[in-house]
């Protein structure tokens, strides 16, 4: 039998549930983001002479066959899984399958869930040989170069030494982001057509997501900080422009969604980037997420001139007391002012909110509704609060309400946590009411009508999947129930 290829790895982005249910998953219809972390790792490994293949089961749910075929054809010595909490157990299942297909293959797990729970996962899941904690590029390259030997001495690796589970400790300084190659987008099957930004969140196609920073300088109670911890690093304006230029020339990308927590944290970087986009236009537009403390009208006008189409802003809740419990600089008046400035600059505004935080009451939810409806917000995303491992709240969550910790269901689209004084049923009713009242407002309806010419592809997707969207509006379920066949 042919030996396993020592300098080769298959990287997998698990789906998180049965592939046959994928066609009924509303989140896939509305938003399909490329696995940028895996694409970045693949590019870094290739640069160091390690062959990397990617299978994205989220974009291609029937890819279990592709995984088997790749394992047989390539015979990699390693298989890696990037897992969120909801996709982790699916990754474990696929790891067992890979081992049965290629005895001797080493399984490596990474991602936020793994970085948060570390040793516990290796103790509980024999299918895992190694866990990579934090950034994956350097750690994985060292692990593969060593053939998996001496893993207990490689910073960032959790491994077994006999019956003992050993963590070699965190890596020191984080990577210099400008030193990294652009992600290996070409290794994502069907890129960019296989991926879709959220509906009504872009003006043109093809489009994609892009990350220009890592980490966040803030410490909100609900955020998982286990991968980047308290670090915050970002690409320079020069690198950023070159990255977009590459996406435009290589893949024809016309719109980019910057998936950074804090795109505008460094003002000078944003100004320099905007200047380049104005001086040497790429024919591209972009979205980004901003924090109120780091935008003003002057900067927003520069961003608009450079092609900024939409800015997302974390509001979380419109209740001042609740907000103060969970994030720094909880100033709803300032948030409202910055939202108006974004609109004044001619940029579409998306509000990001959460329902069901510890301390949430019906009164606080109604305050959130009135706050959102009082502002010129074009679109909003209301997530169902989920206490992820790695977030500050996770450690004491059982004291703050009831928590049904079912990892496969922890996708921010279900109320797994219910605060004291609330019921899951009432939270669901208020969640539905929040969205319905938003979409019944004349100004919001007029805004979506304007998308007929501002984002024609969104309307096309909406029309093609109207039945699924209506079913979700009625049932509030991410994955629709199977329709019985008569």
TIDO-225510 format. One record per residue (C-alpha): residue in one letter; x, y, z; residue number from 1. Coordinates in Angstrom, 2 decimals, decimal comma. Example, Ala and Ser with C-alpha at 12.3 -4.5 7.8 and 13.67 -1.06 7.14 Angstrom:
<nodes>
{"A"; {12,30; -4,50; 7,80}; 1};
{"S"; {13,67; -1,06; 7,14}; 2};
</nodes>
This chain:
<nodes>
{"X"; {0,00; 0,00; 0,00}; 1};
{"X"; {1,27; 3,51; -0,86}; 2};
{"X"; {2,60; 5,41; 2,13}; 3};
{"X"; {0,84; 8,56; 3,33}; 4};
{"X"; {2,20; 11,82; 1,90}; 5};
{"X"; {4,10; 13,36; 4,81}; 6};
{"X"; {3,96; 17,00; 3,58}; 7};
{"X"; {0,27; 16,99; 2,69}; 8};
{"X"; {-2,96; 17,93; 4,46}; 9};
{"X"; {-6,66; 17,93; 3,60}; 10};
{"X"; {-8,42; 20,90; 5,27}; 11};
{"X"; {-12,16; 20,48; 5,89}; 12};
{"X"; {-14,88; 22,98; 6,82}; 13};
{"X"; {-17,64; 20,75; 8,29}; 14};
{"X"; {-21,32; 21,41; 7,59}; 15};
{"X"; {-22,57; 20,69; 11,12}; 16};
{"X"; {-25,64; 18,62; 10,28}; 17};
{"X"; {-26,89; 15,95; 7,84}; 18};
{"X"; {-26,09; 16,91; 4,21}; 19};
{"X"; {-29,61; 16,06; 3,03}; 20};
{"X"; {-30,98; 18,88; 5,24}; 21};
{"X"; {-28,78; 21,53; 3,57}; 22};
{"X"; {-31,35; 22,43; 0,91}; 23};
{"X"; {-33,79; 23,45; 3,66}; 24};
{"X"; {-31,25; 25,55; 5,62}; 25};
{"X"; {-32,34; 29,20; 5,44}; 26};
{"X"; {-28,92; 30,46; 6,56}; 27};
{"X"; {-27,26; 28,86; 3,51}; 28};
{"X"; {-29,82; 30,45; 1,18}; 29};
{"X"; {-29,28; 33,88; 2,73}; 30};
{"X"; {-25,51; 33,86; 3,31}; 31};
{"X"; {-22,65; 31,59; 2,22}; 32};
{"X"; {-19,26; 32,86; 3,32}; 33};
{"X"; {-15,97; 31,35; 2,13}; 34};
{"X"; {-13,85; 29,71; 4,87}; 35};
{"X"; {-11,23; 32,46; 4,86}; 36};
{"X"; {-9,27; 31,01; 7,77}; 37};
{"X"; {-8,69; 27,72; 5,94}; 38};
{"X"; {-7,84; 29,55; 2,70}; 39};
{"X"; {-5,26; 31,63; 4,58}; 40};
{"X"; {-3,73; 28,55; 6,22}; 41};
{"X"; {-3,60; 26,74; 2,86}; 42};
{"X"; {-1,74; 29,64; 1,22}; 43};
{"X"; {0,76; 29,80; 4,11}; 44};
{"X"; {1,40; 26,03; 4,02}; 45};
{"X"; {1,86; 25,97; 0,25}; 46};
{"X"; {4,45; 28,73; 0,60}; 47};
{"X"; {6,38; 26,38; 2,88}; 48};
{"X"; {6,26; 23,41; 0,53}; 49};
{"X"; {3,30; 21,67; 2,19}; 50};
{"X"; {0,52; 20,56; -0,16}; 51};
{"X"; {-2,91; 21,71; 1,08}; 52};
{"X"; {-6,37; 20,79; -0,27}; 53};
{"X"; {-9,66; 22,30; 0,95}; 54};
{"X"; {-13,14; 20,78; 1,05}; 55};
{"X"; {-15,87; 23,19; 2,16}; 56};
{"X"; {-18,89; 21,12; 3,14}; 57};
{"X"; {-20,91; 24,25; 3,90}; 58};
{"X"; {-20,73; 25,40; 0,29}; 59};
{"X"; {-20,92; 21,84; -1,07}; 60};
{"X"; {-23,01; 19,74; 1,37}; 61};
{"X"; {-22,62; 16,52; -0,64}; 62};
{"X"; {-18,84; 16,67; -0,40}; 63};
{"X"; {-18,45; 13,57; 1,76}; 64};
{"X"; {-17,74; 11,71; -1,48}; 65};
{"X"; {-15,18; 14,38; -2,44}; 66};
{"X"; {-13,50; 13,94; 0,96}; 67};
{"X"; {-13,22; 10,18; 0,40}; 68};
{"X"; {-11,95; 10,61; -3,17}; 69};
{"X"; {-9,35; 13,19; -2,07}; 70};
{"X"; {-8,15; 10,99; 0,78}; 71};
{"X"; {-7,73; 8,05; -1,60}; 72};
{"X"; {-6,07; 10,05; -4,38}; 73};
{"X"; {-3,77; 12,29; -2,31}; 74};
{"X"; {-3,21; 10,08; 0,76}; 75};
{"X"; {-2,35; 13,03; 3,03}; 76};
{"X"; {-0,64; 12,35; 6,35}; 77};
{"X"; {-2,91; 14,91; 8,04}; 78};
{"X"; {-6,55; 15,96; 7,89}; 79};
{"X"; {-7,54; 19,27; 9,52}; 80};
{"X"; {-10,93; 20,59; 10,65}; 81};
{"X"; {-11,87; 24,22; 11,36}; 82};
{"X"; {-14,83; 24,09; 13,72}; 83};
{"X"; {-17,36; 26,39; 15,27}; 84};
{"X"; {-19,30; 25,05; 18,24}; 85};
{"X"; {-22,22; 23,90; 16,06}; 86};
{"X"; {-20,01; 22,11; 13,49}; 87};
{"X"; {-17,57; 20,47; 15,94}; 88};
{"X"; {-19,36; 17,11; 16,33}; 89};
{"X"; {-19,74; 16,82; 12,57}; 90};
{"X"; {-15,98; 17,34; 12,36}; 91};
{"X"; {-15,47; 14,50; 14,85}; 92};
{"X"; {-17,65; 12,23; 12,70}; 93};
{"X"; {-15,67; 13,10; 9,56}; 94};
{"X"; {-12,39; 12,54; 11,44}; 95};
{"X"; {-13,51; 8,99; 12,29}; 96};
{"X"; {-14,42; 8,47; 8,63}; 97};
{"X"; {-10,98; 9,72; 7,50}; 98};
{"X"; {-9,27; 7,33; 9,90}; 99};
{"X"; {-11,28; 4,37; 8,61}; 100};
{"X"; {-10,42; 5,40; 5,03}; 101};
{"X"; {-6,71; 6,01; 5,70}; 102};
{"X"; {-5,42; 4,22; 8,81}; 103};
{"X"; {-2,48; 6,18; 10,19}; 104};
{"X"; {-3,75; 9,62; 9,15}; 105};
{"X"; {-3,40; 12,25; 11,91}; 106};
{"X"; {-6,42; 14,41; 12,74}; 107};
{"X"; {-5,98; 18,08; 13,66}; 108};
{"X"; {-8,76; 20,35; 14,96}; 109};
{"X"; {-8,76; 24,15; 15,19}; 110};
{"X"; {-11,17; 27,08; 15,37}; 111};
{"X"; {-12,88; 29,00; 18,18}; 112};
{"X"; {-14,57; 26,01; 19,85}; 113};
{"X"; {-11,29; 24,10; 19,99}; 114};
{"X"; {-9,24; 27,09; 21,18}; 115};
{"X"; {-11,72; 27,64; 24,00}; 116};
{"X"; {-12,01; 24,05; 25,30}; 117};
{"X"; {-8,51; 22,73; 24,46}; 118};
{"X"; {-7,52; 19,78; 26,68}; 119};
{"X"; {-11,13; 18,85; 27,46}; 120};
{"X"; {-11,76; 17,96; 23,82}; 121};
{"X"; {-8,77; 15,61; 23,52}; 122};
{"X"; {-9,79; 13,91; 26,75}; 123};
{"X"; {-13,37; 13,41; 25,55}; 124};
{"X"; {-12,85; 12,68; 21,84}; 125};
{"X"; {-10,27; 10,00; 20,92}; 126};
{"X"; {-10,89; 10,87; 17,23}; 127};
{"X"; {-8,74; 14,00; 17,75}; 128};
{"X"; {-4,95; 13,59; 17,62}; 129};
{"X"; {-4,01; 17,29; 17,86}; 130};
{"X"; {-5,74; 20,58; 18,61}; 131};
{"X"; {-4,34; 23,88; 17,34}; 132};
{"X"; {-5,02; 26,76; 19,74}; 133};
{"X"; {-5,04; 30,30; 18,36}; 134};
{"X"; {-3,81; 31,25; 14,89}; 135};
{"X"; {-3,24; 28,17; 12,79}; 136};
{"X"; {-0,64; 29,07; 10,17}; 137};
{"X"; {2,71; 28,74; 11,98}; 138};
{"X"; {1,55; 26,08; 14,42}; 139};
{"X"; {0,18; 23,78; 11,73}; 140};
{"X"; {3,24; 24,27; 9,51}; 141};
{"X"; {5,53; 23,25; 12,39}; 142};
{"X"; {3,35; 20,28; 13,33}; 143};
{"X"; {3,31; 18,92; 9,75}; 144};
{"X"; {7,04; 19,57; 9,25}; 145};
{"X"; {7,71; 17,51; 12,39}; 146};
{"X"; {5,47; 14,70; 11,15}; 147};
{"X"; {3,41; 15,09; 14,31}; 148};
{"X"; {6,37; 14,10; 16,48}; 149};
{"X"; {7,33; 16,11; 19,58}; 150};
{"X"; {3,98; 17,91; 19,44}; 151};
{"X"; {4,11; 18,58; 23,20}; 152};
{"X"; {6,97; 21,01; 22,48}; 153};
{"X"; {5,27; 22,94; 19,64}; 154};
{"X"; {3,63; 26,14; 20,97}; 155};
{"X"; {-0,10; 26,26; 20,24}; 156};
{"X"; {-0,59; 22,46; 20,12}; 157};
{"X"; {-2,63; 20,25; 22,43}; 158};
{"X"; {-1,55; 16,61; 22,12}; 159};
{"X"; {-1,35; 13,31; 23,98}; 160};
{"X"; {1,69; 11,96; 25,79}; 161};
{"X"; {0,67; 8,47; 26,80}; 162};
{"X"; {-2,53; 8,83; 28,81}; 163};
{"X"; {-1,80; 12,48; 29,54}; 164};
{"X"; {-3,19; 15,43; 27,53}; 165};
{"X"; {-0,58; 18,17; 27,15}; 166};
{"X"; {-0,91; 21,81; 26,02}; 167};
{"X"; {2,40; 23,32; 24,92}; 168};
{"X"; {1,20; 26,83; 25,76}; 169};
{"X"; {0,20; 29,76; 23,60}; 170};
{"X"; {2,46; 31,02; 20,84}; 171};
{"X"; {4,28; 34,25; 21,55}; 172};
{"X"; {3,83; 37,22; 19,27}; 173};
{"X"; {1,10; 37,01; 16,62}; 174};
{"X"; {1,86; 36,90; 12,92}; 175};
{"X"; {2,71; 40,10; 11,05}; 176};
{"X"; {-0,36; 40,14; 8,80}; 177};
{"X"; {1,30; 41,96; 5,89}; 178};
{"X"; {3,81; 39,09; 5,67}; 179};
{"X"; {1,06; 36,58; 4,83}; 180};
{"X"; {0,21; 35,57; 1,25}; 181};
{"X"; {-3,35; 36,30; 0,07}; 182};
{"X"; {-5,72; 33,45; 0,97}; 183};
{"X"; {-5,75; 30,53; -1,49}; 184};
{"X"; {-9,21; 31,37; -2,87}; 185};
{"X"; {-8,48; 29,21; -5,91}; 186};
{"X"; {-8,56; 26,12; -3,67}; 187};
{"X"; {-12,25; 26,74; -2,86}; 188};
{"X"; {-14,33; 24,79; -5,38}; 189};
{"X"; {-16,58; 27,06; -7,43}; 190};
{"X"; {-15,15; 30,30; -6,01}; 191};
{"X"; {-16,52; 32,97; -6,20}; 192};
{"X"; {-19,87; 31,86; -7,66}; 193};
{"X"; {-20,38; 29,19; -4,97}; 194};
{"X"; {-20,47; 31,88; -2,26}; 195};
{"X"; {-23,07; 34,57; -1,53}; 196};
{"X"; {-23,14; 37,58; 0,74}; 197};
{"X"; {-26,31; 38,17; 2,78}; 198};
{"X"; {-29,26; 39,15; 0,62}; 199};
{"X"; {-29,64; 42,96; 0,16}; 200};
{"X"; {-26,09; 43,45; 1,49}; 201};
{"X"; {-24,34; 44,14; -1,82}; 202};
{"X"; {-24,92; 46,07; -5,05}; 203};
{"X"; {-23,27; 43,73; -7,57}; 204};
{"X"; {-21,81; 40,31; -8,29}; 205};
{"X"; {-19,43; 38,55; -8,17}; 206};
{"X"; {-18,77; 39,43; -4,55}; 207};
{"X"; {-16,88; 37,95; -1,62}; 208};
{"X"; {-15,76; 38,38; 1,98}; 209};
{"X"; {-12,31; 39,49; 3,07}; 210};
{"X"; {-10,56; 39,86; 6,44}; 211};
{"X"; {-8,05; 42,68; 6,97}; 212};
{"X"; {-7,49; 42,40; 10,73}; 213};
{"X"; {-7,47; 39,84; 13,52}; 214};
{"X"; {-8,80; 40,20; 17,02}; 215};
{"X"; {-10,56; 43,04; 18,78}; 216};
{"X"; {-9,29; 45,60; 21,32}; 217};
{"X"; {-12,55; 45,47; 23,29}; 218};
{"X"; {-13,76; 42,91; 25,84}; 219};
{"X"; {-17,54; 42,49; 25,51}; 220};
{"X"; {-19,15; 39,83; 27,72}; 221};
{"X"; {-20,60; 37,80; 24,84}; 222};
{"X"; {-17,55; 37,55; 22,53}; 223};
{"X"; {-15,37; 34,47; 22,24}; 224};
{"X"; {-11,79; 35,68; 22,62}; 225};
{"X"; {-10,08; 32,28; 22,59}; 226};
{"X"; {-8,39; 32,44; 19,16}; 227};
{"X"; {-6,81; 35,92; 19,13}; 228};
{"X"; {-7,24; 36,66; 22,86}; 229};
{"X"; {-6,64; 40,38; 23,56}; 230};
{"X"; {-4,48; 41,03; 20,49}; 231};
{"X"; {-5,53; 43,28; 17,62}; 232};
{"X"; {-3,54; 43,49; 14,38}; 233};
{"X"; {-4,39; 44,73; 10,93}; 234};
{"X"; {-3,11; 44,88; 7,38}; 235};
{"X"; {-1,67; 48,12; 6,10}; 236};
{"X"; {-3,55; 50,25; 3,57}; 237};
{"X"; {-1,01; 49,20; 0,89}; 238};
{"X"; {-1,64; 45,49; 1,53}; 239};
{"X"; {-5,38; 46,06; 1,65}; 240};
{"X"; {-5,45; 47,82; -1,72}; 241};
{"X"; {-3,21; 45,14; -3,27}; 242};
{"X"; {-5,54; 42,43; -1,91}; 243};
{"X"; {-8,59; 44,02; -3,51}; 244};
{"X"; {-6,70; 44,59; -6,75}; 245};
{"X"; {-5,82; 40,86; -6,77}; 246};
{"X"; {-9,46; 39,85; -6,17}; 247};
{"X"; {-10,60; 42,14; -8,99}; 248};
{"X"; {-8,00; 40,99; -11,52}; 249};
{"X"; {-7,94; 37,28; -10,67}; 250};
{"X"; {-11,62; 36,61; -9,94}; 251};
{"X"; {-13,51; 39,64; -11,29}; 252};
{"X"; {-14,78; 40,56; -7,81}; 253};
{"X"; {-16,83; 43,78; -7,81}; 254};
{"X"; {-17,88; 44,02; -4,16}; 255};
{"X"; {-16,14; 42,99; -0,93}; 256};
{"X"; {-17,52; 42,56; 2,57}; 257};
{"X"; {-14,78; 43,22; 5,14}; 258};
{"X"; {-15,47; 40,70; 7,86}; 259};
{"X"; {-13,40; 42,56; 10,47}; 260};
{"X"; {-14,70; 43,33; 13,96}; 261};
{"X"; {-13,17; 46,82; 13,83}; 262};
{"X"; {-12,45; 48,02; 10,28}; 263};
{"X"; {-12,04; 51,70; 11,24}; 264};
{"X"; {-10,10; 51,30; 14,51}; 265};
{"X"; {-6,95; 52,82; 12,96}; 266};
{"X"; {-8,14; 56,00; 11,30}; 267};
{"X"; {-4,95; 56,67; 9,33}; 268};
{"X"; {-5,09; 53,22; 7,72}; 269};
{"X"; {-8,66; 53,82; 6,54}; 270};
{"X"; {-7,84; 57,29; 5,20}; 271};
{"X"; {-4,80; 55,93; 3,31}; 272};
{"X"; {-6,85; 53,06; 1,90}; 273};
{"X"; {-9,66; 55,40; 0,80}; 274};
{"X"; {-7,15; 57,71; -0,89}; 275};
{"X"; {-5,78; 54,80; -2,91}; 276};
{"X"; {-9,29; 53,69; -3,92}; 277};
{"X"; {-10,06; 57,22; -5,14}; 278};
{"X"; {-6,69; 57,83; -6,87}; 279};
{"X"; {-6,57; 54,41; -8,56}; 280};
{"X"; {-10,17; 53,18; -8,79}; 281};
{"X"; {-10,68; 49,42; -8,98}; 282};
{"X"; {-14,35; 49,59; -9,93}; 283};
{"X"; {-15,22; 47,93; -6,60}; 284};
{"X"; {-17,48; 48,73; -3,66}; 285};
{"X"; {-17,22; 47,45; -0,10}; 286};
{"X"; {-19,03; 46,93; 3,20}; 287};
{"X"; {-17,45; 47,04; 6,64}; 288};
{"X"; {-18,29; 46,85; 10,33}; 289};
{"X"; {-17,57; 49,93; 12,41}; 290};
{"X"; {-17,72; 50,84; 16,07}; 291};
{"X"; {-19,31; 54,19; 16,96}; 292};
{"X"; {-16,20; 55,45; 18,77}; 293};
{"X"; {-14,14; 55,12; 15,59}; 294};
{"X"; {-16,17; 56,92; 12,91}; 295};
{"X"; {-17,15; 60,54; 12,27}; 296};
{"X"; {-18,78; 62,37; 9,39}; 297};
{"X"; {-15,50; 63,39; 7,75}; 298};
{"X"; {-14,15; 59,82; 7,72}; 299};
{"X"; {-17,49; 58,42; 6,56}; 300};
{"X"; {-17,55; 60,81; 3,60}; 301};
{"X"; {-14,06; 59,65; 2,63}; 302};
{"X"; {-15,25; 56,04; 2,86}; 303};
{"X"; {-18,28; 56,78; 0,72}; 304};
{"X"; {-16,04; 58,36; -1,92}; 305};
{"X"; {-13,86; 55,24; -1,87}; 306};
{"X"; {-16,83; 52,94; -2,53}; 307};
{"X"; {-18,27; 52,11; 0,90}; 308};
{"X"; {-21,79; 50,83; 0,21}; 309};
{"X"; {-22,91; 49,66; 3,65}; 310};
{"X"; {-21,62; 49,92; 7,23}; 311};
{"X"; {-22,68; 47,55; 10,01}; 312};
{"X"; {-22,77; 48,77; 13,58}; 313};
{"X"; {-23,04; 46,66; 16,74}; 314};
{"X"; {-25,99; 47,96; 18,77}; 315};
{"X"; {-26,73; 44,71; 20,67}; 316};
{"X"; {-29,64; 46,18; 22,68}; 317};
{"X"; {-31,53; 49,48; 22,89}; 318};
{"X"; {-31,83; 49,19; 26,66}; 319};
{"X"; {-29,12; 51,37; 28,29}; 320};
{"X"; {-28,93; 49,42; 31,57}; 321};
{"X"; {-28,65; 46,06; 29,82}; 322};
{"X"; {-26,05; 47,40; 27,37}; 323};
{"X"; {-23,91; 48,73; 30,23}; 324};
{"X"; {-23,78; 45,22; 31,72}; 325};
{"X"; {-22,29; 43,70; 28,59}; 326};
{"X"; {-20,07; 46,16; 26,72}; 327};
{"X"; {-17,72; 49,10; 27,22}; 328};
{"X"; {-18,71; 52,68; 26,29}; 329};
{"X"; {-22,42; 51,87; 26,38}; 330};
{"X"; {-23,72; 55,16; 25,00}; 331};
{"X"; {-26,94; 54,75; 22,99}; 332};
{"X"; {-27,17; 58,48; 22,28}; 333};
{"X"; {-23,74; 58,45; 20,63}; 334};
{"X"; {-24,66; 55,29; 18,69}; 335};
{"X"; {-27,80; 57,00; 17,38}; 336};
{"X"; {-25,78; 60,05; 16,33}; 337};
{"X"; {-23,23; 57,91; 14,45}; 338};
{"X"; {-25,99; 55,97; 12,69}; 339};
{"X"; {-27,44; 59,26; 11,45}; 340};
{"X"; {-23,97; 60,33; 10,28}; 341};
{"X"; {-23,53; 57,12; 8,29}; 342};
{"X"; {-26,84; 57,83; 6,53}; 343};
{"X"; {-25,85; 61,48; 6,05}; 344};
{"X"; {-22,69; 60,31; 4,27}; 345};
{"X"; {-24,87; 58,32; 1,84}; 346};
{"X"; {-23,93; 54,88; 3,19}; 347};
{"X"; {-26,48; 52,15; 3,87}; 348};
{"X"; {-26,74; 51,24; 7,60}; 349};
{"X"; {-27,10; 47,77; 9,10}; 350};
{"X"; {-27,72; 47,37; 12,83}; 351};
{"X"; {-26,48; 44,27; 14,64}; 352};
{"X"; {-28,51; 43,24; 17,68}; 353};
{"X"; {-28,89; 40,37; 20,11}; 354};
{"X"; {-31,95; 39,13; 21,95}; 355};
{"X"; {-31,83; 37,05; 25,11}; 356};
{"X"; {-28,71; 38,38; 26,83}; 357};
{"X"; {-28,49; 37,71; 30,58}; 358};
{"X"; {-30,65; 40,35; 32,24}; 359};
{"X"; {-33,00; 40,62; 29,22}; 360};
{"X"; {-36,67; 41,30; 30,02}; 361};
{"X"; {-39,73; 42,02; 27,94}; 362};
{"X"; {-39,25; 45,69; 28,85}; 363};
{"X"; {-35,67; 45,72; 27,54}; 364};
{"X"; {-36,76; 44,02; 24,29}; 365};
{"X"; {-39,47; 46,64; 23,75}; 366};
{"X"; {-36,89; 49,38; 24,40}; 367};
{"X"; {-34,70; 47,79; 21,72}; 368};
{"X"; {-37,61; 47,80; 19,27}; 369};
{"X"; {-38,40; 51,45; 19,87}; 370};
{"X"; {-34,72; 52,40; 19,66}; 371};
{"X"; {-34,22; 50,62; 16,32}; 372};
{"X"; {-37,48; 51,96; 14,86}; 373};
{"X"; {-36,49; 55,51; 15,82}; 374};
{"X"; {-33,33; 55,37; 13,70}; 375};
{"X"; {-32,64; 55,47; 9,94}; 376};
{"X"; {-31,51; 51,82; 9,88}; 377};
{"X"; {-31,90; 50,15; 6,49}; 378};
{"X"; {-31,32; 46,57; 7,54}; 379};
{"X"; {-30,68; 44,74; 10,78}; 380};
{"X"; {-29,62; 41,37; 12,01}; 381};
{"X"; {-31,13; 40,10; 15,25}; 382};
{"X"; {-29,14; 37,17; 16,66}; 383};
{"X"; {-30,37; 34,89; 19,41}; 384};
{"X"; {-27,79; 35,23; 22,17}; 385};
{"X"; {-25,70; 32,08; 22,54}; 386};
{"X"; {-23,09; 31,68; 25,32}; 387};
{"X"; {-20,12; 30,24; 23,45}; 388};
{"X"; {-17,17; 28,60; 25,18}; 389};
{"X"; {-14,42; 31,21; 25,32}; 390};
{"X"; {-16,75; 34,13; 26,08}; 391};
{"X"; {-16,58; 35,71; 29,57}; 392};
{"X"; {-20,27; 34,90; 30,16}; 393};
{"X"; {-19,82; 31,17; 29,52}; 394};
{"X"; {-18,10; 30,54; 32,86}; 395};
{"X"; {-21,08; 31,69; 34,96}; 396};
{"X"; {-23,95; 31,25; 32,50}; 397};
{"X"; {-25,91; 28,70; 34,59}; 398};
{"X"; {-26,27; 31,30; 37,35}; 399};
{"X"; {-27,89; 33,76; 34,91}; 400};
{"X"; {-30,69; 31,63; 33,47}; 401};
{"X"; {-31,32; 28,18; 32,01}; 402};
{"X"; {-28,86; 26,92; 29,39}; 403};
{"X"; {-29,38; 23,85; 27,21}; 404};
{"X"; {-25,80; 23,30; 26,01}; 405};
{"X"; {-26,40; 21,29; 22,85}; 406};
{"X"; {-23,39; 22,14; 20,70}; 407};
{"X"; {-24,97; 21,18; 17,38}; 408};
{"X"; {-27,86; 23,59; 18,04}; 409};
{"X"; {-25,67; 26,55; 19,14}; 410};
{"X"; {-25,82; 28,56; 15,90}; 411};
{"X"; {-27,29; 31,92; 17,12}; 412};
{"X"; {-30,58; 30,99; 15,46}; 413};
{"X"; {-32,10; 29,26; 18,49}; 414};
{"X"; {-32,63; 30,31; 22,10}; 415};
{"X"; {-30,47; 27,73; 23,90}; 416};
{"X"; {-30,13; 30,17; 26,82}; 417};
{"X"; {-33,18; 31,67; 28,52}; 418};
{"X"; {-32,62; 34,53; 31,03}; 419};
{"X"; {-34,27; 34,44; 34,44}; 420};
{"X"; {-37,84; 35,69; 34,28}; 421};
{"X"; {-38,32; 34,84; 30,58}; 422};
{"X"; {-39,54; 31,76; 28,72}; 423};
{"X"; {-38,27; 30,40; 25,41}; 424};
{"X"; {-41,78; 30,67; 23,93}; 425};
{"X"; {-42,08; 34,36; 24,84}; 426};
{"X"; {-38,61; 35,10; 23,47}; 427};
{"X"; {-39,62; 33,48; 20,16}; 428};
{"X"; {-42,84; 35,53; 20,01}; 429};
{"X"; {-40,97; 38,79; 20,64}; 430};
{"X"; {-38,26; 37,85; 18,14}; 431};
{"X"; {-40,88; 37,37; 15,41}; 432};
{"X"; {-42,66; 40,59; 16,40}; 433};
{"X"; {-39,37; 42,55; 16,24}; 434};
{"X"; {-38,75; 41,52; 12,64}; 435};
{"X"; {-42,37; 41,84; 11,49}; 436};
{"X"; {-42,77; 45,37; 12,83}; 437};
{"X"; {-39,47; 46,39; 11,19}; 438};
{"X"; {-40,53; 45,11; 7,77}; 439};
{"X"; {-43,98; 46,72; 8,03}; 440};
{"X"; {-42,56; 50,24; 8,30}; 441};
{"X"; {-43,14; 52,31; 5,11}; 442};
{"X"; {-39,61; 53,77; 5,05}; 443};
{"X"; {-38,06; 50,30; 5,31}; 444};
{"X"; {-40,34; 48,92; 2,59}; 445};
{"X"; {-39,38; 51,85; 0,33}; 446};
{"X"; {-35,72; 51,08; 0,99}; 447};
{"X"; {-36,14; 47,47; -0,10}; 448};
{"X"; {-38,07; 48,59; -3,18}; 449};
{"X"; {-35,06; 50,76; -4,08}; 450};
{"X"; {-32,95; 47,58; -4,01}; 451};
{"X"; {-34,59; 46,66; -7,33}; 452};
{"X"; {-31,99; 48,87; -8,99}; 453};
{"X"; {-29,43; 49,12; -6,17}; 454};
{"X"; {-29,06; 45,34; -5,71}; 455};
{"X"; {-30,94; 43,57; -8,51}; 456};
{"X"; {-29,26; 40,21; -7,80}; 457};
{"X"; {-30,64; 40,28; -4,23}; 458};
{"X"; {-34,18; 40,64; -5,53}; 459};
{"X"; {-33,59; 37,79; -7,97}; 460};
{"X"; {-32,41; 35,53; -5,12}; 461};
{"X"; {-35,30; 36,66; -2,94}; 462};
{"X"; {-37,84; 35,85; -5,66}; 463};
{"X"; {-36,29; 32,44; -6,40}; 464};
{"X"; {-36,34; 31,47; -2,71}; 465};
{"X"; {-39,52; 33,28; -1,67}; 466};
{"X"; {-41,19; 30,09; -0,41}; 467};
{"X"; {-38,25; 29,30; 1,88}; 468};
{"X"; {-38,08; 32,84; 3,27}; 469};
{"X"; {-41,83; 32,86; 3,98}; 470};
{"X"; {-41,57; 29,46; 5,64}; 471};
{"X"; {-38,80; 30,79; 7,88}; 472};
{"X"; {-40,85; 33,91; 8,71}; 473};
{"X"; {-43,73; 31,66; 9,81}; 474};
{"X"; {-41,78; 28,94; 11,63}; 475};
{"X"; {-38,67; 30,84; 12,83}; 476};
{"X"; {-36,70; 27,61; 12,19}; 477};
{"X"; {-33,31; 27,65; 10,51}; 478};
{"X"; {-33,82; 24,23; 8,90}; 479};
{"X"; {-37,33; 23,60; 7,64}; 480};
{"X"; {-39,15; 20,42; 8,56}; 481};
{"X"; {-39,19; 17,82; 5,81}; 482};
{"X"; {-42,38; 17,88; 3,79}; 483};
{"X"; {-43,97; 14,42; 3,90}; 484};
{"X"; {-44,49; 12,89; 0,48}; 485};
{"X"; {-47,94; 11,48; -0,17}; 486};
</nodes>
